[in-house]
Amino acid sequence: MKRRRSSALLVGAALLAVGTAIGPTLSPAGGQQSAPESLLPPGFGDVPAEAPPAARPAPRPRAVPDAPATPLTLSPADLNLAPRAPTATDRPAAAVGATPPDEGSDAIEAVDPDAPPEETFDVPDTARRPVDGVGPLGTGPEGLGAGEFGRADGRFLSTLLRRIDAPIASRWGHMLLRRALLTATATPAGVGGADWVAERAWLLLRMGEADAARMLVDSIDVDRFTPKLLAVATQAALANADPAALCPLQPIAAGMSKEPIWPMARAMCAGLSGEPAVAGALIDQARRGRKARGIDMLLAEKVVGAGTNGRRSIMIEWEGVDVLTAWRFGVASALAVPIPDALFGSVGPHVRAWAARAPMLAPEARVGAARLAATLGVFSSATLVDLYGAVADRTDVEDLDATDAGRLRTAYIGDRTARLAALDLLWGPNAVGEQAYAADILTARAAAGIAPGGTSEVQTRRLISAMFAAGLDIQANRWTPVVGEGSGLDADAAWAMLAVGAPEPAVDMSSSRIEAFVESGGGGGPTKSRLLIAALAGLGRMPAAERDRLGTAAGIDFRAQDSFTRVLDAAAARGEAGTVAILAATGMQTRRWQGVPPAHFYRILAALDQVGLNGEARMMAAEAMARL
């Protein structure tokens, strides 16, 4: 077997290196542990996870009403996943006149007789990496186990992954899905190993997980790529703002892909290799072929000019450009060319998550995207704090106290009065929705340092919400006596988070207390009340008779069955944690918690609990109470 080594990658690394990635978190809740937080392998970034994982209990039987053991052989259509019109996220394509690998016009062939042959070297068969069981997370506590997909058919799972409309409602559901996709476990039956990696990486990209997607893609030797994996690898390189990573893909792209980016990529790689004359000739040939033009060609020329001995000086103007493609994002971000904010409106929020970790962009330019990435689940609380720390390092000392970075510092090191005042400013009196939850994530560990008591009901609620945002459930549960003294809507909201999120809730769990919350809604109205009932039922925190009585009064039929619940229950009964994680994401395909059906939420939490993912189930429930 031969591997190809491109000198473009070696030279381009100095110019377009990704550097230390700002990695996402990969662990469940469990704030009581003191082990090192990072579960990421070397090279992915020394970023602490949200909270170290607690030991997963063995799967235990749960009383789920009417749950027949149905084999996982239903088609996606059986789960009401009706075909829909193709969107920009439906196919892994390179997005300059994007086409899948088997469609479109012929690729431009740029032949230069004077170009040196690509260097190749032999690798013994014993050194070849397998395409089965690929994933950076092991099958121990950091992953979801060797049997996470059990008997599930790979074609069924692949179609589910392809149809998931990311982002989903739950940040903690996002993080669980990422763990499932990154666990090194056997490839499910019915799908090839390389294509299974491609499906997982493609969903990770649509989730905003650029680093995680590249880790998966890089686990497969290039000579074993399929057309699908090549298309996803191309997207991963651009999502990571690393066009130099396209260089080692060129040899196989000629025979597998008809995307018009490859002539431009070949020119860029020649420029990065210190061959400006060859690069210029290739750019001119690509322009004559008219497969790409306008800003796409100008961006390629700018990379060529930035390479060793490059002599082209190119100005990038976005006037007339109304769509942000993967090519435009990746190359512009690698060159630190600012992308107009309006263009991000033409793509999904996952692209802003890509921008949040683009290494060539200044920290202050990434703060807004990073806050969004945190609410999606791409960034951890620690990652977000680190970014604000980088901003603080670039801010004049005299100006620091008036900035959010300075206030965050005060929230950690000031006296109690100053810390609470700084937290109030960071939370903001009028922040709602994603901005409010981003502030919770940012201040989680600072909130955990505040001793219980002596706070207003609003402050108590925000402190508890912030701690649960980072999985600090033990620290949040210490506020139980304070919450018990409150009586307003904020006290009700804090009680609800502790009732569903604490490992062993110490708050009042009586029927009368639950009914009092249902009556008030905890500031979130009937939707929040219904999801609270569903969460308490799914976590097994109320008797079955109480569950049915409160559910009936709230209009929830916990005994209702459909194709989704039957498949979910069957996966849980078999202990297939990975399948349950995918199905949980399938059942939460909405940006807003208001769109999550309470009956499905009940089934999802019960299934997670049954396969030993109680921590994740509790954090999802606490998140619902915090964000509604």
Sequence and secondary structure as in RCSB ss.txt:
>XXXX:A:sequence
MKRRRSSALLVGAALLAVGTAIGPTLSPAGGQQSAPESLLPPGFGDVPAEAPPAARPAPRPRAVPDAPATPLTLS
PADLNLAPRAPTATDRPAAAVGATPPDEGSDAIEAVDPDAPPEETFDVPDTARRPVDGVGPLGTGPEGLGAGEFG
RADGRFLSTLLRRIDAPIASRWGHMLLRRALLTATATPAGVGGADWVAERAWLLLRMGEADAARMLVDSIDVDRF
TPKLLAVATQAALANADPAALCPLQPIAAGMSKEPIWPMARAMCAGLSGEPAVAGALIDQARRGRKARGIDMLLA
EKVVGAGTNGRRSIMIEWEGVDVLTAWRFGVASALAVPIPDALFGSVGPHVRAWAARAPMLAPEARVGAARLAAT
LGVFSSATLVDLYGAVADRTDVEDLDATDAGRLRTAYIGDRTARLAALDLLWGPNAVGEQAYAADILTARAAAGI
APGGTSEVQTRRLISAMFAAGLDIQANRWTPVVGEGSGLDADAAWAMLAVGAPEPAVDMSSSRIEAFVESGGGGG
PTKSRLLIAALAGLGRMPAAERDRLGTAAGIDFRAQDSFTRVLDAAAARGEAGTVAILAATGMQTRRWQGVPPAH
FYRILAALDQVGLNGEARMMAAEAMARL
>XXXX:A:secstr
 EEEE HHHHHHHHHH   S          TT  S      TTS     SS             TT     S   
GGGGT       TTSS   SSS   TTSSS       TTS   EEEE  GGG   SSS  SB SSTTSS TTSST
T  HHHHHHHHHH  SS S HHHHHHHHHHHHB     TTS HHHHHHHHHHHHHHTT HHHHHHHHTTS GGG 
 HHHHHHHHHHHHHTT GGGGGGGHHHHHHH   THHHHHHHHHHHHTT HHHHHHHHHHHHHHTSS HHHHHHH
HHHHHHSTT         TT     HHHHHHHHHTT    GGGGGGS HHHHHHHHT TTS HHHHHHHHHHHHH
HTSS HHHHHHHHHHHHHTS HHHHTTSHHHHHHHHHHS HHHHHHHHHHHH TT  HHHHHHHHHHTHHHHHTS
 SSS  HHHHHHHHHHHHHTT HHHHHTTHHHHHT  SHHHHHHHHHHHHHSSS  S   HHHHHHHHHHGGGSH
HHHHHHHHHHHHHTT S HHHHHHHHHHHT  TT   HHHHHHHHHHHTT HHHHHHHHHHTT SSSGGGS HHH
HHHHHHHHHHTT HHHHHHHHHHHHHH 
